[in-house]
Amino acid sequence: MTAYRVTERSISTNILVGLQGNLKRLGDIQQQLASGKQLSQPSDSPTGTVAALQYRGEIATTKQYSRNADDALGWLGTIDTSVSSVISQVQRTRELVLTGMSNGVGGSSDARAALAAEVDQLRASTIGIANTRYLDRPVFGGTTAGGTAFNSAGAYVGDTGVVQRTIGDNAKVSVGTPGTDFFGTGSNQLFAVLSDISTHLTTNPSALSTDLDRLDKAMQTLQTAQSTVGARYNQVTQMQQAANNRIDDLTAQLSDVEDIDLPKTISDMALQQAAYQAALGAAAKVVQPSLVDFLR
């Protein structure tokens, strides 16, 4: 059996190693308390680090979906408000047409001329609304790079592209729609109908009946398009709420991986401090003063 000699130096060395270990564990716990995180470097927990990176990546993606939804709601809200204003203008125009068709005040040429002047004003105002912008882009212009969707004559100068926003995994919603979907095309285009109404009020009142039917069709087109905008708005709102809920869930899961359990960590620190103090006390008793200590 081999005998090993135990010296004062070996005892001191072992004690110092033990104290250093205790001090390191105490420092690690203090670092966790200071940062509030149990993961300060990948080596603390490789699996936890991988999970944390995955959670952070998914949180970033979901936050982008939520921001896209905010932008989509801005587009759709602007379109809905604009269409509501146009519908009000069309309803006023319809009243003027009925007045022009009547045999009372509308029967005189001067009165019809006044009605035609108001229709012209409504038409100009409606064209202005049709060129409404959101973030400096015409909401009824499709994907056009131009600043307007309709020119001053009421002709469509946008394109047929559709502006979309991604609001979820494999979920896209159309936010910018070509103005032809709202204001029609050809002879039934709203601005063409308004122009004909203005002309017929002063030149051919008998044609107003046909114009009224065309105006009602244009109104129906607007209302149908507005209902689709409302449906998309609700869809985006629901998807955004789902994204925000998902962010909350992922944040909680990330916190479980990264954040410390504060009561437990405080308790661990108290225990480690007690252990360190006990180790210091034991070391003071075991390591006796040497001749060198007396000579200092």
SERO-4910 file (N, C-alpha, C, O; in steps of 0.05 Angstrom, whole numbers):
BEGIN
 pado doro    nc1    nc2    nc3   cac1   cac2   cac3    cc1    cc2    cc3    oc1    oc2    oc3
  Met    A     17    -24      0      0      0      0     18     25      0     36     28     16
  Thr    A     12     42    -18     29     66    -21     19     88     -2     -5     93      0
  Ala    A     37    100     13     30    121     31     36    148     19     57    152      7
  Tyr    A     18    167     23     21    194     13     26    212     36     13    211     57
  Arg    A     45    230     32     51    249     54     33    274     51     32    286     29
  Val    A     21    281     72      4    305     73     20    327     87     28    324    110
  Thr    A     24    349     73     40    371     84     22    395     88     -1    396     79
  Glu    A     32    415    102     18    440    106     12    454     80    -10    465     76
  Arg    A     31    452     61     27    465     35      4    452     20    -13    466      8
  Ser    A      3    425     20    -18    412      5    -46    418     17    -66    422      3
  Ile    A    -46    419     44    -72    426     57    -80    454     50   -103    459     43
  Ser    A    -61    473     50    -67    501     43    -77    503     14    -96    517      8
  Thr    A    -63    488     -3    -71    489    -31    -99    479    -36   -115    491    -50
  Asn    A   -106    456    -24   -133    445    -26   -154    464    -15   -175    467    -27
  Ile    A   -147    476      7   -167    494     19   -171    518      1   -194    527     -3
  Leu    A   -149    529    -10   -152    552    -28   -168    545    -53   -184    561    -63
  Val    A   -164    521    -64   -179    512    -87   -209    511    -80   -226    520    -95
  Gly    A   -215    500    -57   -243    498    -48   -255    526    -44   -278    531    -52
  Leu    A   -240    544    -32   -250    571    -28   -254    585    -54   -274    600    -57
  Gln    A   -236    581    -73   -239    593   -100   -265    583   -113   -279    598   -126
  Gly    A   -270    557   -110   -294    546   -122   -319    558   -109   -338    565   -123
  Asn    A   -319    560    -82   -342    573    -69   -345    602    -77   -368    611    -81
  Leu    A   -323    616    -80   -324    644    -87   -335    647   -116   -350    666   -122
  Lys    A   -327    629   -133   -336    630   -161   -367    625   -162   -381    639   -177
  Arg    A   -376    605   -147   -405    600   -147   -420    623   -136   -442    630   -145
  Leu    A   -409    636   -115   -422    660   -104   -422    682   -124   -442    697   -126
  Gly    A   -400    686   -139   -399    707   -159   -419    702   -182   -431    720   -192
  Asp    A   -422    676   -190   -442    670   -211   -470    677   -202   -486    688   -217
  Ile    A   -476    670   -177   -503    677   -167   -508    707   -165   -529    717   -172
  Gln    A   -487    721   -156   -489    751   -155   -493    762   -183   -508    781   -187
  Gln    A   -479    751   -204   -483    760   -231   -511    755   -241   -523    771   -255
  Gln    A   -522    732   -234   -550    726   -241   -569    746   -229   -588    755   -242
  Leu    A   -565    752   -203   -582    771   -190   -580    799   -202   -600    813   -205
  Ala    A   -555    806   -209   -551    833   -221   -564    836   -249   -576    856   -255
  Ser    A   -562    814   -265   -572    816   -292   -601    806   -295   -615    813   -313
  Gly    A   -610    790   -276   -637    779   -277   -639    756   -297   -660    746   -302
  Lys    A   -616    747   -308   -615    726   -327   -598    702   -317   -578    706   -304
  Gln    A   -608    678   -323   -592    655   -315   -574    645   -338   -558    627   -334
  Leu    A   -578    658   -362   -560    652   -384   -545    677   -392   -556    696   -403
  Ser    A   -519    677   -385   -503    700   -392   -484    693   -415   -473    711   -429
  Gln    A   -480    667   -420   -464    658   -442   -473    630   -450   -485    616   -434
  Pro    A   -468    622   -476   -478    597   -485   -470    573   -468   -486    554   -465
  Ser    A   -446    574   -456   -437    551   -440   -454    547   -415   -453    526   -403
  Asp    A   -468    567   -407   -485    564   -383   -506    542   -387   -513    527   -369
  Ser    A   -516    541   -412   -536    520   -418   -539    519   -449   -554    535   -460
  Pro    A   -525    501   -462   -526    500   -491   -555    495   -502   -563    508   -521
  Thr    A   -569    477   -489   -597    472   -498   -614    496   -493   -631    504   -510
  Gly    A   -610    509   -470   -626    533   -464   -620    556   -483   -637    571   -491
  Thr    A   -594    558   -491   -586    579   -510   -599    574   -538   -609    593   -550
  Val    A   -600    549   -547   -613    543   -572   -643    550   -571   -653    562   -589
  Ala    A   -656    543   -549   -684    548   -546   -689    579   -545   -708    589   -557
  Ala    A   -672    593   -531   -675    622   -529   -672    635   -557   -687    653   -563
  Leu    A   -653    626   -572   -649    637   -599   -673    631   -617   -682    649   -632
  Gln    A   -685    608   -614   -709    601   -630   -732    619   -621   -747    629   -638
  Tyr    A   -735    622   -595   -757    639   -586   -754    668   -595   -773    680   -604
  Arg    A   -729    678   -594   -724    706   -603   -730    709   -632   -741    729   -641
  Gly    A   -722    689   -648   -727    691   -677   -757    691   -683   -766    706   -700
  Glu    A   -772    674   -669   -801    673   -674   -814    698   -664   -833    708   -676
  Ile    A   -804    709   -642   -816    734   -632   -811    757   -652   -829    773   -657
  Ala    A   -787    758   -663   -781    779   -683   -799    776   -707   -809    796   -717
  Thr    A   -803    752   -717   -821    748   -740   -849    756   -734   -862    769   -750
  Thr    A   -859    748   -710   -887    754   -703   -891    784   -699   -912    794   -705
  Lys    A   -871    797   -688   -873    826   -685   -875    840   -712   -889    860   -715
  Gln    A   -860    829   -732   -862    840   -759   -890    836   -770   -900    854   -783
  Tyr    A   -902    813   -765   -929    809   -774   -948    830   -761   -966    840   -774
  Ser    A   -944    835   -736   -961    855   -722   -957    883   -734   -976    898   -737
  Arg    A   -932    890   -740   -927    916   -753   -939    917   -781   -950    938   -788
  Asn    A   -938    895   -795   -951    894   -821   -981    898   -819   -993    911   -835
  Ala    A   -992    886   -798  -1021    889   -793  -1028    918   -787  -1049    928   -796
  Asp    A  -1011    931   -772  -1015    960   -766  -1017    976   -792  -1034    993   -796
  Asp    A   -998    970   -810   -997    984   -835  -1022    977   -852  -1034    995   -865
  Ala    A  -1030    952   -852  -1053    944   -867  -1078    957   -856  -1095    966   -872
  Leu    A  -1081    960   -830  -1104    973   -818  -1104   1003   -826  -1126   1014   -830
  Gly    A  -1081   1015   -828  -1079   1043   -837  -1090   1046   -866  -1106   1063   -871
  Trp    A  -1081   1028   -883  -1090   1028   -911  -1121   1024   -912  -1135   1040   -924
  Leu    A  -1130   1003   -900  -1158    996   -902  -1176   1017   -888  -1198   1023   -898
  Gly    A  -1167   1028   -866  -1183   1048   -853  -1185   1073   -870  -1206   1086   -871
  Thr    A  -1163   1080   -883  -1164   1104   -901  -1183   1099   -925  -1198   1116   -932
  Ile    A  -1182   1074   -936  -1200   1068   -958  -1229   1069   -950  -1246   1080   -963
  Asp    A  -1234   1057   -926  -1262   1056   -917  -1273   1084   -912  -1296   1090   -920
  Thr    A  -1257   1101   -900  -1266   1129   -895  -1271   1144   -922  -1290   1158   -925
  Ser    A  -1253   1139   -941  -1255   1153   -967  -1280   1143   -982  -1295   1159   -993
  Val    A  -1285   1117   -982  -1309   1106   -995  -1334   1116   -982  -1354   1122   -996
  Ser    A  -1334   1118   -956  -1358   1129   -942  -1364   1158   -951  -1387   1165   -954
  Ser    A  -1342   1173   -954  -1346   1201   -963  -1356   1202   -991  -1374   1218   -998
  Val    A  -1346   1184  -1009  -1356   1183  -1036  -1385   1175  -1037  -1401   1187  -1052
  Ile    A  -1393   1156  -1021  -1421   1147  -1020  -1439   1170  -1012  -1461   1173  -1022
  Ser    A  -1430   1186   -993  -1446   1210   -985  -1449   1229  -1008  -1470   1241  -1012
  Gln    A  -1428   1233  -1024  -1429   1251  -1047  -1448   1240  -1068  -1463   1255  -1080
  Val    A  -1448   1213  -1072  -1466   1201  -1091  -1495   1203  -1082  -1512   1209  -1099
  Gln    A  -1499   1200  -1057  -1527   1203  -1046  -1537   1232  -1051  -1560   1236  -1058
  Arg    A  -1519   1251  -1047  -1527   1279  -1052  -1533   1283  -1082  -1552   1297  -1089
  Thr    A  -1517   1271  -1099  -1521   1273  -1128  -1548   1261  -1135  -1562   1272  -1152
  Arg    A  -1554   1239  -1123  -1580   1226  -1129  -1604   1244  -1122  -1623   1245  -1137
  Glu    A  -1601   1258  -1100  -1622   1278  -1092  -1624   1299  -1114  -1646   1308  -1121
  Leu    A  -1602   1308  -1124  -1602   1329  -1144  -1615   1319  -1170  -1629   1334  -1184
  Val    A  -1609   1294  -1177  -1621   1282  -1201  -1651   1281  -1198  -1666   1288  -1217
  Leu    A  -1661   1272  -1175  -1690   1271  -1171  -1703   1298  -1172  -1725   1301  -1182
  Thr    A  -1688   1318  -1161  -1698   1345  -1163  -1700   1354  -1192  -1719   1367  -1200
  Gly    A  -1679   1348  -1208  -1679   1356  -1236  -1700   1342  -1252  -1709   1353  -1272
  Met    A  -1709   1318  -1244  -1730   1304  -1258  -1758   1313  -1251  -1777   1307  -1265
  Ser    A  -1760   1328  -1229  -1786   1336  -1220  -1797   1359  -1238  -1783   1370  -1254
  Asn    A  -1822   1364  -1235  -1835   1385  -1251  -1837   1411  -1237  -1847   1431  -1247
  Gly    A  -1826   1412  -1212  -1828   1436  -1197  -1805   1455  -1203  -1801   1463  -1226
  Val    A  -1790   1461  -1182  -1767   1479  -1186  -1747   1468  -1206  -1735   1482  -1221
  Gly    A  -1745   1441  -1206  -1726   1429  -1224  -1734   1431  -1253  -1717   1426  -1271
  Gly    A  -1758   1439  -1258  -1767   1441  -1286  -1756   1466  -1300  -1755   1466  -1325
  Ser    A  -1747   1486  -1287  -1736   1510  -1300  -1707   1505  -1308  -1692   1491  -1294
  Ser    A  -1700   1518  -1330  -1672   1514  -1340  -1652   1526  -1321  -1630   1515  -1317
  Asp    A  -1658   1549  -1309  -1639   1561  -1290  -1635   1544  -1266  -1612   1541  -1256
  Ala    A  -1656   1532  -1256  -1654   1514  -1233  -1637   1490  -1239  -1620   1481  -1224
  Arg    A  -1642   1478  -1263  -1626   1455  -1272  -1597   1462  -1276  -1579   1446  -1270
  Ala    A  -1592   1487  -1285  -1564   1495  -1288  -1550   1497  -1261  -1527   1490  -1258
  Ala    A  -1565   1507  -1241  -1554   1508  -1214  -1548   1480  -1203  -1528   1475  -1190
  Leu    A  -1567   1462  -1210  -1563   1434  -1201  -1538   1422  -1215  -1523   1408  -1202
  Ala    A  -1536   1428  -1241  -1513   1418  -1256  -1486   1428  -1244  -1467   1414  -1243
  Ala    A  -1486   1454  -1236  -1462   1465  -1224  -1455   1451  -1198  -1431   1447  -1193
  Glu    A  -1475   1444  -1183  -1469   1430  -1158  -1459   1402  -1163  -1441   1392  -1149
  Val    A  -1471   1389  -1184  -1461   1362  -1191  -1432   1364  -1200  -1416   1346  -1194
  Asp    A  -1425   1385  -1215  -1397   1388  -1223  -1378   1391  -1199  -1356   1379  -1198
  Gln    A  -1388   1405  -1179  -1372   1408  -1155  -1369   1382  -1140  -1347   1375  -1131
  Leu    A  -1391   1367  -1139  -1390   1341  -1126  -1371   1322  -1141  -1356   1306  -1129
  Arg    A  -1372   1323  -1168  -1354   1306  -1184  -1325   1313  -1179  -1308   1295  -1175
  Ala    A  -1318   1339  -1178  -1291   1347  -1173  -1282   1338  -1145  -1259   1329  -1141
  Ser    A  -1300   1341  -1126  -1294   1333  -1098  -1290   1302  -1097  -1272   1293  -1083
  Thr    A  -1306   1288  -1111  -1304   1258  -1111  -1278   1249  -1124  -1266   1230  -1114
  Ile    A  -1270   1262  -1145  -1244   1255  -1158  -1221   1261  -1138  -1202   1245  -1136
  Gly    A  -1224   1283  -1123  -1204   1288  -1102  -1202   1267  -1081  -1181   1259  -1073
  Ile    A  -1226   1257  -1073  -1226   1235  -1053  -1215   1210  -1065  -1201   1195  -1051
  Ala    A  -1220   1205  -1090  -1209   1181  -1104  -1179   1181  -1105  -1166   1161  -1110
  Asn    A  -1167   1205  -1101  -1138   1207  -1102  -1126   1209  -1073  -1104   1218  -1069
  Thr    A  -1142   1200  -1054  -1132   1200  -1026  -1107   1183  -1024  -1104   1162  -1036
  Arg    A  -1088   1193  -1007  -1063   1179  -1004  -1059   1169   -976  -1070   1180   -956
  Tyr    A  -1044   1148   -974  -1035   1137   -948  -1005   1134   -950   -996   1119   -967
  Leu    A   -991   1147   -932   -961   1147   -933   -952   1155   -961   -933   1143   -972
  Asp    A   -965   1176   -972   -958   1188   -997   -962   1169  -1021   -949   1172  -1042
  Arg    A   -979   1149  -1018   -986   1132  -1040  -1016   1132  -1044  -1031   1130  -1024
  Pro    A  -1026   1134  -1069  -1055   1134  -1074  -1067   1107  -1067  -1059   1087  -1078
  Val    A  -1087   1107  -1049  -1097   1081  -1040  -1114   1067  -1061  -1119   1043  -1060
  Phe    A  -1124   1083  -1081  -1139   1071  -1102  -1123   1068  -1128  -1135   1063  -1150
  Gly    A  -1097   1071  -1127  -1080   1070  -1151  -1067   1043  -1156  -1050   1041  -1174
  Gly    A  -1074   1022  -1141  -1060    997  -1144  -1031   1000  -1134  -1026   1010  -1112
  Thr    A  -1013    990  -1150   -984    992  -1143   -970   1014  -1158   -945   1014  -1160
  Thr    A   -985   1033  -1169   -973   1054  -1185   -952   1070  -1169   -955   1074  -1145
  Ala    A   -931   1078  -1183   -911   1095  -1170   -919   1125  -1172   -905   1142  -1160
  Gly    A   -940   1130  -1187   -949   1158  -1190   -963   1168  -1165   -968   1154  -1146
  Gly    A   -968   1194  -1165   -980   1207  -1142  -1010   1208  -1142  -1023   1215  -1122
  Thr    A  -1023   1200  -1165  -1052   1201  -1167  -1063   1175  -1178  -1049   1160  -1192
  Ala    A  -1088   1170  -1173  -1102   1146  -1184  -1119   1155  -1208  -1123   1139  -1227
  Phe    A  -1130   1179  -1207  -1147   1189  -1228  -1138   1218  -1235  -1130   1233  -1218
  Asn    A  -1138   1224  -1261  -1131   1251  -1269  -1155   1269  -1266  -1176   1261  -1257
  Ser    A  -1151   1294  -1272  -1172   1314  -1268  -1197   1309  -1285  -1219   1318  -1278
  Ala    A  -1194   1294  -1307  -1217   1287  -1323  -1232   1263  -1313  -1253   1255  -1324
  Gly    A  -1221   1250  -1292  -1235   1227  -1281  -1225   1200  -1293  -1237   1179  -1287
  Ala    A  -1205   1201  -1310  -1194   1176  -1323  -1175   1163  -1304  -1159   1176  -1290
  Tyr    A  -1176   1137  -1303  -1159   1121  -1285  -1131   1121  -1296  -1126   1113  -1319
  Val    A  -1111   1129  -1280  -1083   1129  -1288  -1066   1111  -1271  -1041   1111  -1273
  Gly    A  -1079   1095  -1253  -1064   1076  -1237  -1060   1050  -1253  -1063   1050  -1277
  Asp    A  -1053   1029  -1238  -1049   1003  -1252  -1067    982  -1239  -1083    989  -1221
  Thr    A  -1065    958  -1248  -1082    937  -1238  -1069    920  -1215  -1080    900  -1207
  Gly    A  -1046    930  -1206  -1032    915  -1184  -1047    918  -1158  -1063    936  -1154
  Val    A  -1042    899  -1140  -1054    898  -1114  -1033    900  -1092  -1014    883  -1092
  Val    A  -1035    919  -1074  -1016    921  -1052  -1024    901  -1030  -1047    901  -1022
  Gln    A  -1005    885  -1022  -1010    864  -1002   -992    867   -978   -970    879   -980
  Arg    A  -1002    857   -956   -985    856   -931   -987    828   -920  -1008    816   -918
  Thr    A   -964    818   -911   -963    792   -899   -968    795   -869   -953    809   -855
  Ile    A   -989    783   -859   -997    787   -831   -996    761   -815  -1005    760   -792
  Gly    A   -986    740   -827   -983    715   -813   -970    694   -831   -964    700   -854
  Asp    A   -965    671   -820   -953    649   -836   -971    642   -859   -994    633   -855
  Asn    A   -961    647   -883   -977    641   -908  -1004    656   -908  -1023    647   -920
  Ala    A  -1004    680   -896  -1029    696   -895  -1023    724   -905  -1009    739   -892
  Lys    A  -1034    730   -928  -1031    757   -939  -1058    769   -943  -1078    755   -948
  Val    A  -1059    796   -941  -1085    810   -945  -1080    833   -964  -1059    846   -963
  Ser    A  -1099    838   -982  -1098    860  -1001  -1106    886   -987  -1127    887   -974
  Val    A  -1089    906   -988  -1095    932   -975  -1099    954   -995  -1115    973   -990
  Gly    A  -1084    954  -1017  -1087    974  -1038  -1099    962  -1062  -1087    944  -1075
  Thr    A  -1123    971  -1070  -1138    959  -1092  -1141    979  -1115  -1144   1003  -1110
  Pro    A  -1140    969  -1140  -1144    988  -1163  -1171   1002  -1160  -1191    991  -1152
  Gly    A  -1170   1028  -1168  -1194   1044  -1166  -1217   1035  -1182  -1240   1041  -1177
  Thr    A  -1211   1019  -1203  -1233   1009  -1220  -1251    990  -1205  -1275    988  -1212
  Asp    A  -1241    977  -1184  -1258    960  -1168  -1279    975  -1152  -1300    965  -1144
  Phe    A  -1273   1001  -1147  -1291   1017  -1131  -1308   1036  -1148  -1332   1039  -1143
  Phe    A  -1296   1047  -1168  -1309   1068  -1183  -1319   1059  -1211  -1330   1075  -1226
  Gly    A  -1314   1034  -1217  -1324   1023  -1242  -1307   1029  -1266  -1287   1043  -1265
  Thr    A  -1317   1019  -1289  -1303   1024  -1315  -1323   1030  -1337  -1347   1026  -1333
  Gly    A  -1313   1041  -1359  -1330   1046  -1382  -1352   1066  -1377  -1348   1086  -1362
  Ser    A  -1375   1061  -1389  -1397   1081  -1386  -1409   1081  -1358  -1422   1100  -1350
  Asn    A  -1404   1060  -1343  -1415   1059  -1315  -1395   1069  -1295  -1400   1067  -1271
  Gln    A  -1372   1079  -1304  -1354   1091  -1285  -1367   1115  -1271  -1381   1131  -1284
  Leu    A  -1363   1117  -1245  -1377   1138  -1230  -1373   1166  -1241  -1392   1181  -1243
  Phe    A  -1348   1172  -1248  -1342   1200  -1257  -1355   1205  -1284  -1363   1227  -1290
  Ala    A  -1356   1184  -1301  -1370   1187  -1327  -1399   1191  -1323  -1412   1207  -1337
  Val    A  -1411   1177  -1304  -1440   1180  -1298  -1445   1208  -1287  -1465   1221  -1296
  Leu    A  -1428   1218  -1269  -1432   1245  -1259  -1429   1266  -1281  -1444   1286  -1281
  Ser    A  -1411   1262  -1299  -1408   1280  -1321  -1433   1281  -1339  -1442   1302  -1347
  Asp    A  -1444   1257  -1344  -1468   1256  -1361  -1492   1269  -1347  -1508   1282  -1359
  Ile    A  -1493   1265  -1321  -1515   1277  -1305  -1514   1307  -1307  -1534   1320  -1312
  Ser    A  -1490   1318  -1304  -1487   1347  -1306  -1496   1357  -1334  -1509   1377  -1336
  Thr    A  -1488   1343  -1354  -1495   1351  -1382  -1525   1348  -1386  -1537   1367  -1398
  His    A  -1536   1326  -1378  -1565   1322  -1384  -1583   1340  -1367  -1606   1345  -1375
  Leu    A  -1573   1349  -1344  -1590   1368  -1329  -1596   1393  -1344  -1617   1405  -1341
  Thr    A  -1577   1401  -1361  -1581   1426  -1376  -1590   1422  -1405  -1601   1440  -1417
  Thr    A  -1584   1398  -1416  -1590   1394  -1444  -1611   1373  -1450  -1625   1375  -1470
  Asn    A  -1613   1353  -1433  -1632   1331  -1440  -1642   1319  -1414  -1634   1297  -1406
  Pro    A  -1660   1332  -1400  -1671   1322  -1375  -1684   1295  -1377  -1685   1280  -1358
  Ser    A  -1694   1288  -1401  -1708   1262  -1404  -1688   1239  -1400  -1697   1216  -1395
  Ala    A  -1662   1243  -1404  -1642   1222  -1400  -1635   1218  -1371  -1620   1199  -1365
  Leu    A  -1645   1234  -1353  -1637   1232  -1325  -1647   1206  -1313  -1634   1196  -1294
  Ser    A  -1669   1195  -1323  -1679   1170  -1312  -1658   1148  -1316  -1653   1132  -1298
  Thr    A  -1647   1146  -1340  -1626   1127  -1346  -1601   1132  -1329  -1588   1114  -1319
  Asp    A  -1595   1158  -1327  -1571   1165  -1311  -1575   1157  -1281  -1556   1149  -1268
  Leu    A  -1600   1159  -1272  -1605   1151  -1244  -1600   1121  -1240  -1589   1113  -1219
  Asp    A  -1608   1105  -1259  -1603   1076  -1258  -1573   1071  -1258  -1563   1054  -1242
  Arg    A  -1558   1085  -1275  -1529   1081  -1276  -1516   1090  -1249  -1497   1078  -1240
  Leu    A  -1527   1112  -1238  -1516   1121  -1213  -1521   1101  -1190  -1504   1097  -1173
  Asp    A  -1545   1089  -1191  -1551   1068  -1170  -1532   1044  -1173  -1524   1033  -1153
  Lys    A  -1525   1037  -1198  -1507   1015  -1202  -1479   1022  -1192  -1465   1006  -1180
  Ala    A  -1471   1047  -1197  -1445   1056  -1186  -1445   1056  -1156  -1425   1049  -1143
  Met    A  -1468   1064  -1144  -1470   1063  -1115  -1467   1035  -1105  -1454   1029  -1084
  Gln    A  -1480   1016  -1119  -1479    988  -1110  -1451    977  -1112  -1442    962  -1095
  Thr    A  -1436    985  -1133  -1408    977  -1136  -1392    987  -1112  -1375    973  -1101
  Leu    A  -1396   1012  -1105  -1382   1024  -1082  -1388   1009  -1056  -1370   1003  -1041
  Gln    A  -1413   1003  -1052  -1421    990  -1027  -1410    962  -1025  -1402    952  -1004
  Thr    A  -1411    948  -1048  -1400    920  -1049  -1370    921  -1043  -1360    904  -1027
  Ala    A  -1356    939  -1056  -1327    941  -1051  -1321    949  -1022  -1302    939  -1010
  Gln    A  -1337    967  -1011  -1333    975   -983  -1337    951   -964  -1324    949   -944
  Ser    A  -1357    934   -970  -1362    911   -953  -1337    892   -953  -1331    880   -932
  Thr    A  -1324    890   -975  -1300    873   -976  -1277    886   -960  -1261    872   -947
  Val    A  -1276    912   -960  -1256    926   -944  -1261    921   -915  -1243    916   -899
  Gly    A  -1287    922   -907  -1294    917   -879  -1286    888   -871  -1277    884   -848
  Ala    A  -1291    869   -889  -1284    842   -882  -1254    838   -879  -1245    824   -861
  Arg    A  -1239    851   -896  -1210    849   -894  -1200    863   -869  -1181    854   -856
  Tyr    A  -1212    885   -862  -1205    900   -837  -1209    882   -813  -1191    880   -795
  Asn    A  -1231    868   -812  -1236    849   -790  -1216    827   -789  -1207    818   -768
  Gln    A  -1210    816   -813  -1190    795   -815  -1163    804   -804  -1150    789   -789
  Val    A  -1154    828   -812  -1128    838   -803  -1129    842   -773  -1109    836   -759
  Thr    A  -1151    853   -762  -1153    858   -733  -1150    832   -718  -1137    831   -698
  Gln    A  -1164    811   -728  -1162    785   -714  -1134    773   -716  -1124    762   -696
  Met    A  -1122    775   -739  -1095    765   -743  -1075    780   -725  -1056    768   -714
  Gln    A  -1078    806   -723  -1060    822   -706  -1063    814   -677  -1044    812   -662
  Gln    A  -1088    810   -668  -1093    802   -641  -1080    774   -635  -1068    770   -614
  Ala    A  -1082    756   -655  -1070    730   -652  -1040    733   -651  -1026    719   -636
  Ala    A  -1028    751   -667   -999    755   -667   -990    766   -640   -970    758   -629
  Asn    A  -1005    785   -629   -998    797   -604  -1000    776   -581   -983    776   -563
  Asn    A  -1020    759   -583  -1023    738   -563   -999    719   -565   -989    709   -545
  Arg    A   -991    713   -589   -969    695   -594   -943    707   -583   -926    693   -571
  Ile    A   -940    733   -587   -916    747   -576   -915    744   -545   -894    739   -534
  Asp    A   -938    748   -533   -939    745   -503   -932    717   -495   -917    714   -475
  Asp    A   -942    697   -509   -936    669   -502   -906    663   -505   -893    651   -488
  Leu    A   -895    672   -528   -866    667   -533   -849    682   -513   -828    672   -505
  Thr    A   -857    706   -506   -841    722   -487   -841    708   -460   -821    707   -446
  Ala    A   -864    696   -452   -865    681   -427   -847    656   -428   -834    650   -409
  Gln    A   -848    642   -451   -831    619   -454   -801    626   -454   -785    612   -442
  Leu    A   -794    649   -467   -767    658   -466   -758    665   -438   -735    660   -430
  Ser    A   -776    677   -423   -770    685   -396   -765    660   -379   -747    660   -361
  Asp    A   -780    638   -384   -775    613   -369   -747    602   -374   -735    591   -356
  Val    A   -737    606   -399   -711    596   -406   -689    614   -396   -669    605   -385
  Glu    A   -692    640   -399   -670    659   -393   -671    671   -365   -650    675   -353
  Asp    A   -694    678   -355   -696    693   -331   -693    676   -306   -699    652   -306
  Ile    A   -683    688   -285   -679    673   -260   -705    671   -245   -724    686   -249
  Asp    A   -706    651   -227   -727    649   -207   -717    665   -183   -701    656   -167
  Leu    A   -727    690   -180   -716    708   -160   -716    697   -132   -695    698   -119
  Pro    A   -738    688   -121   -737    677    -94   -717    654    -91   -702    653    -71
  Lys    A   -716    636   -110   -698    614   -109   -669    623   -110   -651    614    -96
  Thr    A   -664    643   -128   -636    653   -131   -627    668   -106   -604    665    -98
  Ile    A   -645    683    -93   -638    696    -68   -632    676    -46   -613    679    -31
  Ser    A   -648    655    -45   -643    633    -26   -616    619    -31   -601    614    -12
  Asp    A   -611    614    -57   -585    601    -64   -562    619    -56   -541    609    -47
  Met    A   -565    645    -59   -543    663    -53   -538    663    -23   -515    664    -14
  Ala    A   -560    663     -7   -557    663     22   -542    637     31   -525    637     48
  Leu    A   -550    615     19   -537    589     26   -508    589     17   -491    579     32
  Gln    A   -502    600     -6   -474    601    -16   -457    619      2   -434    613      7
  Gln    A   -469    641     10   -454    659     28   -448    645     55   -426    647     65
  Ala    A   -468    631     65   -464    617     90   -442    595     87   -425    591    104
  Ala    A   -443    581     63   -423    561     58   -396    573     56   -376    561     66
  Tyr    A   -394    596     43   -368    609     40   -357    618     67   -333    615     72
  Gln    A   -374    629     83   -365    638    110   -356    614    127   -337    616    141
  Ala    A   -371    592    124   -364    568    139   -337    557    130   -320    548    146
  Ala    A   -333    558    103   -308    549     92   -284    566    102   -263    556    108
  Leu    A   -288    592    103   -268    610    113   -261    604    142   -238    603    150
  Gly    A   -282    599    158   -277    593    186   -262    566    189   -244    564    206
  Ala    A   -270    546    173   -256    520    175   -227    523    166   -210    511    178
  Ala    A   -223    539    145   -195    542    136   -178    556    157   -155    549    160
  Ala    A   -189    575    171   -174    589    192   -166    571    214   -145    574    227
  Lys    A   -182    550    219   -175    532    241   -156    510    232   -139    501    247
  Val    A   -159    502    206   -142    480    197   -114    490    190    -94    477    198
  Val    A   -112    513    177    -86    523    169    -75    539    192    -83    562    197
  Gln    A    -55    528    207    -44    541    230    -23    561    222    -11    558    201
  Pro    A    -19    582    238      2    602    231     29    589    230     36    572    246
  Ser    A     44    597    210     72    586    207     92    606    219     85    628    227
  Leu    A    118    598    219    139    615    229    140    641    213    146    662    224
  Val    A    135    639    187    135    663    170    115    683    179    120    707    180
  Asp    A     90    673    187     69    691    196     78    706    221     72    730    224
  Phe    A     93    692    239    102    706    263    124    726    257    126    746    271
  Leu    A    140    721    236    161    740    229    151    765    214    167    784    212
  Arg    A    127    765    204    117    789    189    111    812    208    102    833    199
***
